[in-house]
Amino acid sequence: MFTGINKCLDVINDGINSKNVELRTCGNYPGQYWTFKNNKLTNNFTGTDKCIDVIDGKKLELRDCNNILGQKWFI
């Protein structure tokens, strides 16, 4: 489903582990700033040791960075 052009991938700040991500209205939030380096996506909010990972082939989650396929991204 198309959600519109003003949506950004954002870290859900749950105050505990902040591992979940979802599309939210874009704004000036550190959870919406991403870095692409060495085929990995990290976030300014959670730091460079947490990477976007694909879970069960369909869900995105932030997990400890490792050399696994679910964390490799290509442009």
KAGI-V155249 format. One record per residue. N is the residue number from 0. RES is the residue in one small letter. PSI is psi as a letter, one per 40 degrees, with the letter a starting at -180 (* if undefined). D_CENTER is the distance of its C-alpha to the mean C-alpha in Angstrom with 1 decimal. Layout:
n=<N N>
res=<RES RES>
psi=<PSI PSI>
d_center=<D_CENTER D_CENTER>
//
This chain:
n=<0 1 2 3 4 5 6 7 8 9 10 11 12 13 14 15 16 17 18 19 20 21 22 23 24 25 26 27 28 29 30 31 32 33 34 35 36 37 38 39 40 41 42 43 44 45 46 47 48 49 50 51 52 53 54 55 56 57 58 59 60 61 62 63 64 65 66 67 68 69 70 71 72 73 74>
res=<m f t g i n k c l d v i n d g i n s k n v e l r t c g n y p g q y w t f k n n k l t n n f t g t d k c i d v i d g k k l e l r d c n n i l g q k w f i>
psi=<h h e i e f h i h i h h g e e c e f e i i i h i h i a g h d e e h i h h h f f i h i i d d e i e e h i h i h h f e d h h i h i h h i g i d e e h i i *>
d_center=<19.3 18.8 17.5 18.7 18.0 16.9 13.5 10.1 6.5 6.7 6.4 9.6 12.0 14.4 16.3 16.2 13.2 10.2 8.3 7.8 5.7 8.2 10.0 12.1 14.9 14.0 15.4 15.7 13.1 11.5 8.3 8.3 9.1 7.3 9.6 10.6 13.2 15.1 13.1 9.9 6.6 6.5 6.4 9.9 9.9 9.3 10.8 11.3 12.0 8.6 6.7 4.5 7.8 9.9 12.2 15.7 15.1 13.5 10.8 7.1 6.6 5.9 9.3 11.8 11.8 14.6 16.4 15.6 15.2 12.2 10.2 12.3 11.4 14.2 15.2>
//
